[in-house]
Amino acid sequence: MPKPLNRTTADVNAAPASDKVLQFGEGNFLRAFVDWQIDILNEKTSFEGNINIIQPIPHGMVDVLEKQDGLYHVLLEGMKDGSPHTEKRLITSVKGGINPYENYEEYLALGENLDLEFIVSNTTEAGISFDENDTSYEEIPSSFPAKLTALLHHRFNHFDGDPDTAPVIIPCELIDRNGDKLKEFILQYAELWSTGEDFYNWVDTHCTFCNTLVDRIVPGYPKERADDLKEEIGFDDNLIVAGEYFHLWVIEGPDSLEERLPFREAGLNVRFVDDLTPYRTRKVRILNGLHTSMVPVGYLHGNRTVKDAVDDEIVGPFLQEELYQEIIPTLDFPEDELREFADDILERFYNPYIKHELSAIALNSISKYKVRVLPSLLKYHEIKGELPHRLTFALAALLCFYKGEWNGEPIPLNDSEAIIASIKEAWSAESVEETVQKILSTTSFWDQNLDDIPGLTAKTANYVSGILENGVASTIQEIDG
């Protein structure tokens, strides 16, 4: 019978005395990514800091976290050096959590902690936004940036604007230039609330806002095998979180951060950089781009998960050739680092522990192709003077996918009604080439008229016809033939 999990039953010492980190968000990703890394910092370096967690919405898991004294297990599963690898770790870096909706004053008082150095967050992509209805900090605001502004303002007043008390703010939300966006909204609230020029300047000049890139697949609570895992670890842990072994955190910030956060000393895959842009481009084009190409090609061929696709004798080699022959040559990054990153990505795709459904990745695939795949196609065309076979084939497969049915069965499209209706209308044209021309010339899809690119409509239409008449496998074999 598993024991209750707390610091007494687990025989774990109290968290370090220094409350260095304040975290907005108690969800699976932060607990399996940031808190896991801070835990390793505490073990392997002299960091000796712990985390106080803020629940960013009225209903969450802080009560469960408090019941377990901040303790929980991270289960990592994935491929390591070509073989399946698993490890479990009891996380002890979290001191506790606060629901600010129940005690706003206690929340603000966290700003009075002199040891506070770092603020991290993951409040979903929609979390970093400006809510004009947050007109005051006298009671708890709704948006995350407004809550943070209230805490920073309280800290500023408590320490009389001492520059040395300005924290480093490291958001992990999956939006471009997340630190810049968060700072922009905080300064907007400072103006809206008339907090004064001194506070505005303290935030603008002395608080450090880092743009970041985070990467780890975190499926979350392993519900189907939770009982077995609890028996294995011996504790009734209701916050077990499963994630893949791979992790990457790229932080754009001042050089001094690497000394203050010695992740590399602890052997963690964290990069401190002057410019995040090439790393973001690398991830979007390689990881996300390959995912987006994989969906229609794999799905129409009969694959239903990422692992199905990379294991497939037709789709697997197609994706590898697309990656190494057509995507990597378009990126301005050291080739050895690109190939190492690409090798890691493929190893992650082979992860036998994660069932990543293609239908889940298919959400908003038109806009995803525009952002993740199209830039590689256009750059390849610019560099080589010809159209890439596989990136174009992925576009053709995408148009067939959005036809909405395959072999007499409906395809689960998940996109805006306007996009689905527009493509459905295009498929009513008299010829495949006319259908392709209509879709590629819809500038609202691609932010440009793709029909203007010499040969793209004809080449795409040829692949579409091949897929419809002979299937994915035969058409891919013609490309390779």
LOTORRO-731350 format. One record per residue (C-alpha): y, x negated, z. Coordinates in nm, 4 decimals, decimal comma. Layout:
N
R          Y          X          Z
R          Y          X          Z
...
END
This chain:
481
R          Y          X          Z
R     0,0000     0,0000     0,0000
R     0,3261    -0,1670    -0,1082
R     0,5769    -0,2340     0,1696
R     0,9404    -0,1147     0,1596
R     1,1596    -0,3825     0,0033
R     1,4411    -0,5204     0,2183
R     1,5463    -0,8557     0,3614
R     1,3319    -0,8051     0,6729
R     1,0050    -0,7072     0,5030
R     1,0515    -0,9685     0,2297
R     1,1444    -1,2358     0,4873
R     1,4548    -1,3275     0,2883
R     1,7599    -1,4849     0,4430
R     2,0952    -1,3123     0,4272
R     2,2894    -1,3652     0,1067
R     2,5162    -1,6731     0,1013
R     2,8306    -1,6358     0,3100
R     3,0639    -1,6849     0,0146
R     3,1360    -1,3623    -0,1767
R     3,2289    -1,5307    -0,5049
R     3,1369    -1,2621    -0,7585
R     3,2459    -0,9004    -0,7963
R     3,0472    -0,7017    -1,0501
R     3,1331    -0,3702    -1,2160
R     2,8050    -0,2086    -1,3098
R     2,4639    -0,1909    -1,1446
R     2,2658    -0,1208    -1,4613
R     1,9564    -0,2927    -1,5935
R     2,1305    -0,5432    -1,8190
R     2,3606    -0,7011    -1,5606
R     2,0827    -0,7179    -1,3026
R     1,8420    -0,8863    -1,5471
R     2,1053    -1,1117    -1,7012
R     2,4060    -1,2044    -1,4864
R     2,2551    -1,1496    -1,1401
R     1,9352    -1,3286    -1,2459
R     2,1396    -1,6298    -1,3570
R     2,3524    -1,6345    -1,0414
R     2,0286    -1,6261    -0,8417
R     1,9100    -1,9379    -1,0255
R     2,2495    -2,1028    -0,9705
R     2,2108    -2,0494    -0,5972
R     1,8625    -2,2004    -0,6043
R     1,9259    -2,5023    -0,8246
R     2,2927    -2,5949    -0,7679
R     2,5527    -2,5979    -0,4932
R     2,7122    -2,2735    -0,6181
R     2,6121    -2,0760    -0,3059
R     2,7761    -1,7490    -0,3971
R     2,6689    -1,3897    -0,3935
R     2,7557    -1,0693    -0,5737
R     2,9113    -0,7449    -0,4576
R     2,8392    -0,4641    -0,7031
R     3,0754    -0,1777    -0,7842
R     2,9319     0,1468    -0,9187
R     3,1684     0,2277    -1,2091
R     3,0874     0,5996    -1,2386
R     3,0388     0,8735    -0,9756
R     2,6604     0,8825    -1,0086
R     2,4562     0,5653    -1,0149
R     2,2060     0,3452    -0,8332
R     2,4140     0,1771    -0,5634
R     2,2455     0,3872    -0,2929
R     1,9026     0,2576    -0,4025
R     2,0390    -0,0972    -0,4167
R     2,1780    -0,0650    -0,0640
R     1,8477     0,0744     0,0645
R     1,6748    -0,2395    -0,0665
R     1,9424    -0,4745     0,0815
R     2,0384    -0,5780    -0,2721
R     1,6868    -0,7043    -0,3470
R     1,4844    -0,6303    -0,6603
R     1,2483    -0,8055    -0,9006
R     1,3107    -0,9193    -1,2576
R     1,0040    -0,9253    -1,4826
R     1,0474    -1,1475    -1,7873
R     0,8045    -1,1145    -2,0755
R     0,8153    -1,2781    -2,4137
R     0,7167    -1,5715    -2,6300
R     0,7743    -1,9213    -2,4966
R     0,6784    -2,2241    -2,7048
R     0,4725    -1,9987    -2,9304
R     0,2662    -1,8334    -2,6572
R     0,3027    -1,5125    -2,4541
R     0,4805    -1,5829    -2,1270
R     0,5520    -1,3744    -1,8172
R     0,7279    -1,4479    -1,4905
R     0,8503    -1,2450    -1,1936
R     1,1465    -1,3312    -0,9737
R     1,2786    -1,1708    -0,6572
R     1,6575    -1,1572    -0,6948
R     1,8435    -1,2360    -0,3723
R     2,1947    -1,3027    -0,5081
R     2,3194    -0,9440    -0,4637
R     2,4766    -0,8825    -0,1241
R     2,5162    -0,5086    -0,1721
R     2,6947    -0,2314    -0,3557
R     2,9843     0,0071    -0,3129
R     3,0472     0,3486    -0,4638
R     3,4291     0,3585    -0,4879
R     3,4208     0,7331    -0,5408
R     3,2982     0,7678    -0,1831
R     3,5162     0,4988    -0,0249
R     3,8131     0,3939    -0,2353
R     3,9778     0,2000     0,0497
R     3,6647    -0,0080     0,1052
R     3,6604    -0,0814    -0,2672
R     4,0237    -0,1995    -0,2711
R     3,9603    -0,4133     0,0375
R     3,7217    -0,6268    -0,1701
R     4,0372    -0,7656    -0,3300
R     4,1330    -0,9174     0,0058
R     3,8404    -1,1608    -0,0059
R     3,9827    -1,5130    -0,0445
R     3,6466    -1,6443    -0,1746
R     3,6448    -1,4088    -0,4743
R     3,6522    -1,6199    -0,7921
R     3,4758    -1,4247    -1,0645
R     3,4686    -1,0641    -1,1825
R     3,1976    -0,9610    -1,4306
R     3,1325    -0,6246    -1,5921
R     2,9162    -0,4234    -1,8245
R     3,0373    -0,0638    -1,8344
R     2,9025     0,0074    -2,1870
R     3,1030    -0,0342    -2,5057
R     3,3030     0,2787    -2,4198
R     3,3902     0,1410    -2,0764
R     3,6716    -0,0843    -2,1937
R     3,9199     0,1828    -2,2934
R     4,2604     0,3142    -2,1960
R     4,2749     0,6604    -2,0370
R     4,6294     0,7953    -2,0368
R     4,5264     1,0424    -1,7666
R     4,4952     0,7538    -1,5187
R     4,8603     0,7811    -1,4183
R     4,8317     0,6418    -1,0648
R     4,6299     0,4109    -0,8420
R     4,6952     0,6152    -0,5281
R     4,3509     0,7695    -0,5798
R     4,0558     0,6286    -0,7705
R     4,1241     0,6111    -1,1462
R     3,8682     0,7179    -1,4035
R     3,8475     0,4266    -1,6471
R     3,7059     0,0852    -1,5639
R     4,0219    -0,1057    -1,6707
R     4,2311     0,1201    -1,4453
R     3,9969     0,0641    -1,1486
R     4,0175    -0,3098    -1,2045
R     4,3964    -0,2945    -1,2346
R     4,4152    -0,1156    -0,8985
R     4,2003    -0,3824    -0,7326
R     4,3972    -0,6682    -0,8895
R     4,7237    -0,5090    -0,7787
R     4,5917    -0,4766    -0,4240
R     4,4833    -0,8428    -0,4308
R     4,8219    -0,9513    -0,5694
R     5,0057    -0,7741    -0,2881
R     4,7662    -0,8954    -0,0167
R     4,8107    -1,2619    -0,1126
R     5,1814    -1,2344    -0,2022
R     5,1140    -1,3176    -0,5666
R     4,9524    -1,6561    -0,4927
R     4,8448    -1,7949    -0,8350
R     4,5405    -1,9588    -0,6770
R     4,3957    -1,6159    -0,5930
R     4,3949    -1,4984    -0,9569
R     4,0283    -1,4469    -1,0567
R     3,8336    -1,5348    -1,3701
R     3,7304    -1,2119    -1,5435
R     3,4159    -1,2226    -1,7594
R     3,3328    -0,8885    -1,9250
R     2,9920    -0,8510    -2,0900
R     3,0511    -0,5269    -2,2823
R     2,9279    -0,5449    -2,6411
R     3,2629    -0,5268    -2,8172
R     3,4443    -0,7953    -3,0119
R     3,7010    -0,9959    -2,8076
R     3,6039    -0,8042    -2,4943
R     3,8179    -1,0173    -2,2627
R     4,1266    -0,9777    -2,4781
R     4,0775    -0,6014    -2,4960
R     4,0322    -0,5695    -2,1198
R     4,3462    -0,7736    -2,0517
R     4,5433    -0,5615    -2,2987
R     4,4524    -0,2387    -2,1176
R     4,5166    -0,3827    -1,7711
R     4,8658    -0,4849    -1,8780
R     4,9157    -0,1354    -2,0183
R     4,8298     0,0138    -1,6796
R     5,0605    -0,2332    -1,5091
R     5,3441    -0,0978    -1,7232
R     5,2372     0,2664    -1,6902
R     5,2220     0,2391    -1,3118
R     5,5504     0,0428    -1,2884
R     5,3852    -0,2241    -1,0754
R     5,6686    -0,4678    -1,1396
R     5,7312    -0,7753    -1,3479
R     5,5806    -1,0160    -1,0937
R     5,2394    -0,8458    -1,1005
R     5,2479    -0,8189    -1,4796
R     5,3183    -1,1926    -1,5074
R     5,0490    -1,2776    -1,2476
R     4,7878    -1,0974    -1,4581
R     4,9224    -1,2278    -1,7867
R     4,9684    -1,5903    -1,6804
R     4,7283    -1,6663    -1,3966
R     4,4244    -1,4374    -1,4364
R     4,1723    -1,5794    -1,6825
R     4,0114    -1,3318    -1,9235
R     3,7078    -1,4685    -2,1081
R     3,5675    -1,3324    -2,4323
R     3,1888    -1,3371    -2,4229
R     2,8728    -1,2917    -2,6227
R     2,5584    -1,1851    -2,4376
R     2,2051    -1,1688    -2,5711
R     1,8884    -1,0549    -2,3958
R     1,6742    -0,7516    -2,4676
R     1,6352    -0,5565    -2,1433
R     1,4031    -0,2524    -2,1734
R     1,4746    -0,1701    -1,8081
R     1,2542    -0,0057    -1,5472
R     0,8884    -0,0321    -1,6596
R     0,8057     0,3259    -1,5686
R     0,4603     0,3429    -1,7261
R     0,3274     0,0470    -1,5244
R     0,5579     0,0541    -1,2246
R     0,2802     0,1458    -0,9782
R     0,0640    -0,1467    -1,0899
R     0,3574    -0,3867    -1,0675
R     0,4420    -0,2672    -0,7170
R     0,0842    -0,3379    -0,6118
R     0,1062    -0,6868    -0,7644
R     0,4311    -0,7805    -0,5904
R     0,3401    -0,5993    -0,2697
R     0,6692    -0,4092    -0,2420
R     0,7863    -0,0588    -0,3250
R     1,0626    -0,1874    -0,5536
R     1,2374     0,1010    -0,7298
R     1,4717    -0,1336    -0,9160
R     1,2240    -0,3540    -1,1015
R     1,3819    -0,4476    -1,4318
R     1,1925    -0,5861    -1,7316
R     1,3521    -0,8112    -1,9901
R     1,2587    -1,0646    -2,2516
R     1,2353    -1,4332    -2,1673
R     1,5089    -1,5345    -2,4129
R     1,8695    -1,5296    -2,2922
R     2,2013    -1,6545    -2,4286
R     2,5509    -1,6279    -2,2802
R     2,8441    -1,7692    -2,4730
R     3,1709    -1,7771    -2,2780
R     3,5054    -1,8538    -2,4376
R     3,7274    -2,0006    -2,1693
R     3,8898    -2,3105    -2,0188
R     3,6923    -2,6346    -1,9807
R     3,7125    -2,6111    -1,6015
R     3,4756    -2,3127    -1,6030
R     3,1697    -2,5234    -1,6797
R     3,2157    -2,7130    -1,3541
R     3,2839    -2,3989    -1,1525
R     2,9828    -2,2188    -1,3053
R     2,7207    -2,4947    -1,3462
R     2,4763    -2,2903    -1,5529
R     2,3690    -2,5849    -1,7661
R     2,2920    -2,7888    -1,4562
R     2,0565    -2,5063    -1,3623
R     1,8875    -2,5204    -1,7043
R     2,0280    -2,1886    -1,8263
R     2,1202    -2,1109    -2,1874
R     2,4947    -2,0697    -2,1329
R     2,7563    -2,2160    -2,3676
R     3,1226    -2,2633    -2,2765
R     3,3240    -2,2783    -2,5972
R     3,6814    -2,2866    -2,7239
R     3,6128    -2,0283    -2,9952
R     3,3473    -1,7599    -2,9748
R     3,3840    -1,6501    -3,3383
R     3,1142    -1,8645    -3,5063
R     2,8608    -1,7751    -3,2374
R     2,9317    -1,4064    -3,2748
R     2,9067    -1,4341    -3,6536
R     2,5766    -1,6199    -3,6199
R     2,4295    -1,3498    -3,3952
R     2,5588    -1,0592    -3,6051
R     2,4384    -1,2040    -3,9356
R     2,1013    -1,3386    -3,8196
R     1,9733    -1,1233    -3,5314
R     2,1525    -0,7983    -3,6057
R     2,1490    -0,8475    -3,9826
R     1,7742    -0,9028    -3,9918
R     1,7213    -0,5968    -3,7703
R     1,9293    -0,3828    -4,0063
R     1,7468    -0,5093    -4,3164
R     1,4131    -0,4621    -4,1455
R     1,4613    -0,0919    -4,0718
R     1,4514     0,0616    -4,4218
R     1,2235    -0,2015    -4,5742
R     0,9716    -0,1838    -4,2908
R     0,9918     0,1915    -4,2361
R     0,9339     0,2793    -4,6020
R     0,6384     0,0397    -4,6023
R     0,4842     0,2161    -4,3022
R     0,5957    -0,0096    -4,0136
R     0,7322     0,1618    -3,7056
R     0,8232    -0,1249    -3,4697
R     0,9854    -0,4649    -3,5040
R     0,6563    -0,6389    -3,4290
R     0,4770    -0,4251    -3,6900
R     0,7296    -0,5445    -3,9479
R     0,7193    -0,9176    -3,8708
R     0,3375    -0,9087    -3,8479
R     0,3070    -0,7299    -4,1838
R     0,1742    -0,9478    -4,4675
R     0,4378    -0,8117    -4,7077
R     0,7427    -0,7371    -4,4917
R     0,7054    -1,0389    -4,2599
R     0,7374    -1,3060    -4,5323
R     1,0115    -1,0998    -4,7023
R     1,2211    -1,1111    -4,3844
R     1,1639    -1,4825    -4,3326
R     1,2687    -1,5610    -4,6895
R     1,5742    -1,3390    -4,6556
R     1,6662    -1,5207    -4,3351
R     1,6165    -1,8813    -4,4420
R     1,7009    -1,8567    -4,8128
R     1,9805    -1,5969    -4,8236
R     2,1443    -1,5558    -4,4804
R     2,1513    -1,9060    -4,3325
R     2,3071    -2,0669    -4,6458
R     2,6091    -1,8346    -4,6101
R     2,7000    -1,9416    -4,2541
R     2,9481    -2,2147    -4,1657
R     2,7551    -2,3631    -3,8745
R     2,5401    -2,6779    -3,8303
R     2,2208    -2,6081    -4,0231
R     1,9903    -2,7496    -3,7554
R     2,1426    -2,5157    -3,4953
R     2,1145    -2,2207    -3,7338
R     1,7479    -2,2909    -3,7978
R     1,6780    -2,3353    -3,4269
R     1,8518    -2,0047    -3,3548
R     1,6626    -1,8351    -3,6395
R     1,3311    -1,9709    -3,5091
R     1,4147    -1,8272    -3,1662
R     1,4972    -1,4899    -3,3209
R     1,1658    -1,4691    -3,5026
R     0,9802    -1,5702    -3,1879
R     1,1568    -1,2862    -3,0061
R     1,0559    -1,0414    -3,2793
R     0,6905    -1,1394    -3,2239
R     0,7189    -1,0506    -2,8528
R     0,3994    -0,8527    -2,7761
R     0,5505    -0,7014    -2,4607
R     0,8406    -0,5150    -2,6195
R     0,7892    -0,2075    -2,8363
R     1,1150    -0,1917    -3,0298
R     1,1106     0,1166    -3,2496
R     1,2680     0,0849    -3,5949
R     1,3908     0,4427    -3,5618
R     1,5987     0,3363    -3,2598
R     1,7592     0,0499    -3,4538
R     1,8288     0,2879    -3,7450
R     2,1250     0,4511    -3,5688
R     2,4346     0,4363    -3,7958
R     2,2624     0,2079    -4,0458
R     2,5297     0,2435    -4,3149
R     2,8044     0,1015    -4,0919
R     2,5584    -0,1560    -3,9550
R     2,4770    -0,2764    -4,3076
R     2,8500    -0,3050    -4,3790
R     2,9116    -0,5247    -4,0738
R     2,5843    -0,7123    -4,0388
R     2,4358    -0,7608    -4,3863
R     2,6993    -0,7035    -4,6527
R     2,9058    -1,0125    -4,5543
R     2,5981    -1,2311    -4,6188
R     2,5413    -1,0669    -4,9572
R     2,9043    -1,1127    -5,0602
R     2,9193    -1,4731    -4,9378
R     2,5958    -1,5577    -5,1176
R     2,7391    -1,4117    -5,4378
R     3,0564    -1,6143    -5,3881
R     2,8721    -1,9414    -5,3243
R     2,5840    -1,9105    -5,5724
R     2,7482    -1,7022    -5,8439
R     2,4545    -1,4617    -5,8381
R     2,3304    -1,1731    -5,6277
R     2,0674    -1,2417    -5,3589
R     1,7389    -1,0664    -5,4303
R     1,6332    -0,9710    -5,0779
R     1,9697    -0,8713    -4,9326
R     2,0177    -0,6493    -5,2371
R     1,6648    -0,5119    -5,2025
R     1,7450    -0,4234    -4,8392
R     2,0467    -0,2284    -4,9664
R     1,8253    -0,0441    -5,2166
R     1,5734     0,0369    -4,9433
R     1,8584     0,1643    -4,7260
R     1,9670     0,4086    -4,9971
R     1,6074     0,5285    -5,0313
R     1,5836     0,5633    -4,6523
R     1,8960     0,7833    -4,6519
R     1,7360     1,0055    -4,9139
R     1,5964     1,1677    -4,6011
R     1,2309     1,1960    -4,6958
R     0,9507     0,9642    -4,7940
R     0,6079     1,0577    -4,9262
R     0,6781     1,4208    -4,8470
R     0,7714     1,3550    -4,4839
R     1,1231     1,3711    -4,3338
R     1,2916     1,0488    -4,2259
R     1,4674     1,0690    -3,8854
R     1,8216     0,9921    -3,9983
R     2,0706     0,9277    -3,7189
R     2,4211     0,9015    -3,8569
R     2,7359     1,1070    -3,8912
R     2,6983     1,4403    -4,0634
R     2,9608     1,3365    -4,3192
R     2,7695     1,0232    -4,4239
R     2,4344     1,2032    -4,4432
R     2,5873     1,4887    -4,6466
R     2,7667     1,2517    -4,8839
R     2,4499     1,0539    -4,9598
R     2,2456     1,3731    -4,9958
R     2,4973     1,4947    -5,2528
R     2,4751     1,1617    -5,4379
R     2,0966     1,1960    -5,4577
R     2,1414     1,5190    -5,6539
R     2,2757     1,3182    -5,9503
R     2,0827     1,3166    -6,2765
R     1,9811     0,9495    -6,2642
R     1,9078     0,6818    -6,0071
R     2,1839     0,4615    -6,1454
R     2,4366     0,7442    -6,1076
R     2,3215     0,8019    -5,7493
R     2,3556     0,4338    -5,6658
R     2,6941     0,4140    -5,8365
R     2,8249     0,7089    -5,6346
R     2,7102     0,5619    -5,3035
R     2,8275     0,2069    -5,3702
R     3,1681     0,3281    -5,4866
R     3,2278     0,5320    -5,1693
R     3,4849     0,3007    -5,0127
R     3,4764     0,4821    -4,6773
R     3,1210     0,3479    -4,6318
R     3,1894    -0,0161    -4,7138
R     3,5696    -0,0614    -4,6845
R     3,5623    -0,1582    -5,0516
R     3,4197    -0,0410    -5,3821
R     3,0866    -0,2193    -5,4173
R     3,0540    -0,0881    -5,7732
R     3,3223    -0,3441    -5,8631
R     3,0876    -0,6336    -5,7838
R     2,9393    -0,7402    -6,1202
R     2,5753    -0,6438    -6,1509
R     2,5302    -0,5021    -5,8000
R     2,4949    -0,1385    -5,9014
R     2,2464    -0,2211    -6,1782
R     2,0395    -0,4560    -5,9613
R     2,0335    -0,2123    -5,6690
R     1,9407     0,0782    -5,8966
R     1,6567    -0,1266    -6,0452
R     1,5151    -0,1912    -5,6983
R     1,5616     0,1741    -5,5972
R     1,3636     0,2838    -5,9034
R     1,0925     0,0319    -5,8218
R     1,0654     0,1538    -5,4614
R     1,0512     0,5203    -5,5659
R     0,7976     0,4625    -5,8428
R     0,5756     0,1852    -5,7043
R     0,6534     0,1502    -5,3352
R     0,7995    -0,1301    -5,1251
R     0,5076    -0,3741    -5,1498
R     0,4847    -0,3777    -5,5298
R     0,8613    -0,4145    -5,5717
R     0,8783    -0,7023    -5,3241
R     0,5900    -0,8735    -5,5015
R     0,7876    -0,8492    -5,8277
R     1,0779    -1,0285    -5,6541
R     0,8460    -1,3054    -5,5392
R     0,6552    -1,3115    -5,8647
END
